[in-house]
Amino acid sequence: MNIDTSKVARPLRWLIPGLGIKRWYALVFVGLLLAGFGAVLLFNEFAYDVTAAAGGPLRAVVFGCLAISLGLITVVLGVRGILSAVARTFLPTEEQRLVDVMLSRRSAAVGLACVVVGGGTGLGSLLRGLKRRTTNITAVATVSDEGGSSGRLREDLGVLPPGDLRSCLVALADSEPMMTRLFSHRFGPGAGPLSGHSFGNLFIAALTEITGDIEKAVIASSQIMAIRGRVLPPTLQNVTLCAKLRNGQTVRGELQVASAGGQQIERVYLDPPNPAAVPDVIEAIEQAQLVVLGPGSVFTSIVPNLLVPEVAEAVARTEAVRVLVCNIMTQPGETDSFSAVDHVEAICRHLSEPVFDYVLLNDTKPSAEVLARYAEEGAGFVAPAAQEIAKLGFIPVCRDLVSTDSLARHDPEKLSSALLEIAAKHSDSFLIW
């Protein structure tokens, strides 16, 4: 029999067949009756003379205590059954950890207010670790990408490239594993016009057409994926990343900038210049307790966000702890032979005032096998160079941040722990979980 639940009063919907909790409600009710009966026996005992030889009041005490104990046990079993039924619905693979999940999410909900600025896979690694400590996260991801699926959607549909935004959504997702895999899925060579496209990019592009702008599309995607935190673009304007080289030439587009060679780049800029910032980004930075730049490509992930003037100004004036996370390895074509100091100076020369106080450096080399594999691709280890960075007026913090897997990348747990440690030592007033 089908029941039209819209015509049932909201409190009574819990009694609709199929939810699997009515039996537990009944058990709770029985337990309350037993406990109430025991209480009546105890209260009535006080009307008797406890010194009477008949011993009736003593029996009332014994039976009353037994009834109350049995009633409370029955209530506990009933409540546990209700919680288990709810857990099976919302946490089908984590029912036995319901309390742990509740405690974790509760503590994360009141955690440190963080703004993370960057893009690419490095930002995803940080977000995966940070979301376990706090859900007060705002990820600001660049929208100047022009390669791969994002570039094709930008050219074909005129939408802002969603690639880095999608990566942040996947990193912060708290949804079913299949939904995360779906957003990360990329169509293979045999998919015709869809070859190379990411499903998540297509989904965001479709929502952009439906909602009218990419900010609303990302908000809708965030709700679908149940992300911890929020993801925002720095600007809603369609901008192109350009670079002026030291030989006087100009290159346009992220792909050209990324292959120009960092030592040859004098500065990068956006066309059109000075785009308006997304207001929510500025508000998040103003309310933040921790602002993190990177990890990510210097010229194509970190700096483009700071080329939105209001974003750079907000980071410069915020009272939050500001940390730059230096990359572990150089990037072929973009930061060849870059030292940690080169990374810092490349960012500073694009800004009129400092936007970070600390520089978080990895001081542990990946394995020789991993380094050899990266060397074949033209990438090298970025030495920490803490003393040189201190001479620039920044506070270097060296930690073992490298992952133990087969890739030379930041370990999410190590990185998030180091950042929260910096924030904790910077100000005792911050609430660290």
N, C-alpha and C positions, 0 to 999 in steps of 0.2 A: 504494500500500500504506500503510495507516494503522499507525502505530507508537504503542504505549502508552508514552509517555515516563516515566510514573511508575515503570515497572519497569526503567528504564535508570539505571545509576549516574550520579550528578551529573557527575563529570568526563567521562564518555563521552557526555553529552548534546550536547557541542559537536560531535560527529561525526554527529549525526542529519541525514539528508538534508533539504535545504530551507533550511538556515541560510546557505548560500553562502560558507562559510569553509573547507571541507575542502581545497579546491585551494590555499589560501594556507598552510594547515598543511603540506601536501605540499611547497610551495616552500620554506618555512622548513627543513623536514627535509633537502631536497636541499642547501640552502645550508650547513647544519651539516656534512653529509657532505663537501662540497667543502673547507670550511675545515679540517675534521679531517684530510683527506688531505694538504692543504698543510702542516699542522703536522707530520705524520709525516715528510714529506720534509725539512723543516727540521731536525727533531730528529735524524733519521738522518744528516744531513750532518755533525754534530759527531762522529760515529764514524769519519769519514774523515779522511784527511790532506789538508787544503785546499791544500797545496802540491804535490799529486800532478800529474804532467804530463798525466794522462788527461783532466782537466777534468770528470770525472763529478760530483764534489761541487758544482761551480759550477752545472751544469745542475739539480741538485736544489734549489739555492737559488732559481733563477729560477722553475722550475715550482712550487715550494712557495709562493713569494710570489704568483704568479698565481692559484693555486688558492685561497689564503686570501682574496685580494682579491675574486675572483669569488664565493666562498662568502658573504662578508660582504654584498656587494651583493644577492645572492639573498635572504639573510635579511631585509635591510631592506625589499626589495620585498614579501616575504611578510608581514611585520609590518604594513606600510602597508596591504596588502590586507585584513588582518583588521580593522584599525581603521576602514577605510572601510566594510566590511560592517556593523560595529557602528554607525557614524555614520549610515548610511542608515536604520537601524531607529529610532534614538532621536532623530536630528536630520535628518530628511529634507530640510529646507530650509536646513540650516546645515553640511553636510558639509565644505565647504571652510574653515569657520571653527572646526573642532573644537578646535584648540589654543587659539585665542582664547577660546572658550567655557569650556574647562577652566581656563585661567588666571584668567578673570574670576570663575568660580564658586569657585575655590579661594581667591582673595584675599577675596571677599565672605564666605566661610564663616568667616574669622578676623577679620572687620571689627569695627567699633565696636558695642557692645551698646546698642541704642536702644529706648526705649519711647516710643510716640507716642500721645497721648491726645486724643480729639476725636470727630469724626463728620462726615458729609456729604461733599460733593464736594471740599472743600478738603483734607481728610485724604487722599483718594485721590491728589491731585496730589503731595503730599509723598511718599507711599509709592512712587509710580512712579519718582521720582528716587532715593529712598533705597535701594531694593532693588538698584540697580546698584552700590552702594558696600559694602553689607553685607547678609547674610542673618540677622544677629542682631537681628531686629526683632520687637517685640511691639506690635501695634496694639490699643489699648483703645478700643472704639467703644460709644457710648451705646445703651441699649436702651429709651429712653422715647418713641420715635416712635409716633405714632398716626394719621398721615396715609397716604393712598395705599394701595398694596399691603400694606405692613407693618401699617398700622392695621386693615385688613380681616381679615388673618390673625390679628391679636391678638384681635379681637372674635369672629371665627367659630370659631377653633380654640383660643384661650386660650394661644397660644405667645408668647414674647417677640418683639417686632418685629425681624425679621432684616435690615431694609433697610441700615442703616449697616454691619453686619457683612458683608453681601454685597458692598457697595461696596469694603470693605477687601480682601476675598478676590480680587475682580477686579483691583484695583490691584496686588496682590502676586503675581498668577498668573504662573507660568512654564510653563504648559501650552500645548497647541496653540491657535492663534488661534480656531478654531471653538468650542472649549470656553469660552473667555473670552466670545465673542459670545453663546453659549448662555446663560451665567449672567447676561448683561446684557440679554437679550431681554425686551421687555415686550409682552404681547399687545395687539392693537389693538381698536378698538371693535366689530368684528364677531365677537369671540371669545366672546360670551355671558357667562356667569358669570366667565370668565377675563379679561375685558376689564380692562386696567389693571394686571393682576398681572405681576410680574417672575418669569420662570422660576426665577431663582436663589433668590428668596424662597420660592417653592413648594417647591423642592428642599430648602432648609434646614428648612422647616416639616415636610416629610415625614420627614426624618432625625431631627428632634426627637421626633416620635412614635415612631419606630423605636428610637432610642437612649435615650430617656427624658429628656434635657435638651438645651438648646441648645448648651451647651459641647461636649458630645460630637458634636453634629451639625456644629458648625463645624470641629472637628478632622477629622471624616470628610471634609467638603467640602474642607478644606485639602489632604488627601492626594490627593483626586481631581483638584484643580486644580494640584497641585504648586507651592504658593505658596512664596515666599522669605520665611521668617519664620513668624509665627503671629498669629492674630486671636483676641481674647478679649473677652467682655462684662465690664463692671466688677462686675456682680452678676447673680445668677440669679433674684432676686426680681422679681415683676411689679410694677413701680412706675409711678406716674403723676406727671408733672411738673406742678407748680402754681406760681403766682406770687401774691405779695401786692403790690398796687398802692399807690402813694402816697396815693390817695384812700380807702384802707381796703378796697377791694373785693378779692376773690380770684377768680382764674381757674384752671381746671383743664384739663389736656391741653396737649400740645406746640403744637398749632395755635393755641390761644387765647393761649398765652404768646408765641408768635412774632408775633402780631398786636397785642399789647398796647401796643407802643411802649416802647423801652428806657428812655427818660427817665421813663416812668410806673411802671416796675417798681422796687419797693423791694428785693425779694429773691425768689428762686425756691427751691423746696424739693421734696422727694420725698414722696409718700404711698404706702405707709407710710414714715415717716422712718427714717434710720439702717439701711439694708439692709446685709446682710453682703456682704463683698467676695469675689470669686473668689480663692482662695489663690494661684493661679499668677500673677495680676496683681501681687499684693504681692511675691512672690518676684522677678518680673521687674524691678520698680522698684528693689528692694534691690540687685540685681546689675547694674543699668544703669550705663552711663557717660555716656549722654545721655538726658535726658527732655525731650520736646517737647510743648507744649500748643498745639493748633491746627495749622494754621488751621481755622477753623470758626465757626459761630454761637456767640456768647458764651453766651447764655442757654439755648440748646437743644442745644448740642453739647459745649462745653467744661465749663461749670459742672456739668451733671448728673453727669458722671463724678466730679467732685470732691465731690459731695454724698454719695457713699459714704464714710463717715468714714475707714475704713481706707485707702482710696486716697489721700485728701488727706493723711493722716498719713504715709503711706509716701513721698509726693512731697516733703513738707516735711522729712523727716529723711534722705533719700537724699544720698549724697555725689556723685551724678552732676551734670554740668552741666545746668542747668534753663533752658529757653528757651521764652518765649511768642512765637508767631508771630502778628503782628497782621494782620487782614484788609486787603485792598487797597481794597475798596469797602464801603460801608454796606449793610445789608440792609433793604429796605422792610418797614415794620411792626415790625421787631425792634430795629434800631439806627439808626433815622432820625437824621440830623444828629450821629451819634457821631463824636468825634475819637478819635485813638489813645489819648489819656489816658482818655477815657470807657471804652474797651475794657478798659484795665488796671484802672481803679478798679472797674468792674462785677464783675470776677473777685475782686479783693481783698476787697471788702466781704462776700463769702460765706465767707471763711476767717479763721481765727484767727491764722494765721502764713503767711508768704510761701511760695509754691510755685514761684516762678521767680526767676532772677537776672538774665537777659538778656531784652530785648524786641527781637525782630527786626522791623524796619520796612522797608517798601518806599518808596523815595524817588523813584521814577520814575512819572510819570503815563502812563496809556495814551493812545493817540491821541485826538485831538479827536472823531473819528467814533465811536469806542467809548464815550467819555465821554458824548456826546450821546445815544447809544442807551440807555445805562444811566440817564441822567437822565430819560428818558421813562418808565422803570419806577420812578422814585423813589429810585434809588441814586446816591450821590455818592462821590467819591474821599476816602479817609482819609489826611489829611496826616500825615507822620511825627511831628512835635512832639517831637523828640528831647530838647530841653532840659527841657521840662515833665516828661517821663518820668524823666529823670535826677534831677529834684528830688524825685520820689517814692521815690528810693533804688534804682532799677533801672538797669541798664547798657543804654543804647540802642545798637543796631547797625543802621545804615542801609545798604541795598544796593538795587541794581536787581534786583527779583524778579519783575517783571511779564512775563507771556508776550507773545510777539510776534504771536500769532494774533488772531482777532477777538473774543476774550473777555478781560475784565479779571480775570484769575486768575493765581495763582502759576505760574511756570515750574518744572517738576519739577527740572530740572538746576540752575538758579540757586538754588533754595531749598535743596536738599540740599547743594550746595557751600557755601553760606553757613553752614549749621548745622554742618557738619564743620569749617569754618574756625574757628567759635567754640569748638568743643570742642578743637581742636588748640591754639589760643592760650591756652585756659583751663588746660590741663595737658599738658605735654610727655610725660607717661607714657602717654597714650592712643595706641593704634595706629590710625593713620588711613590708609585706602587710597584 
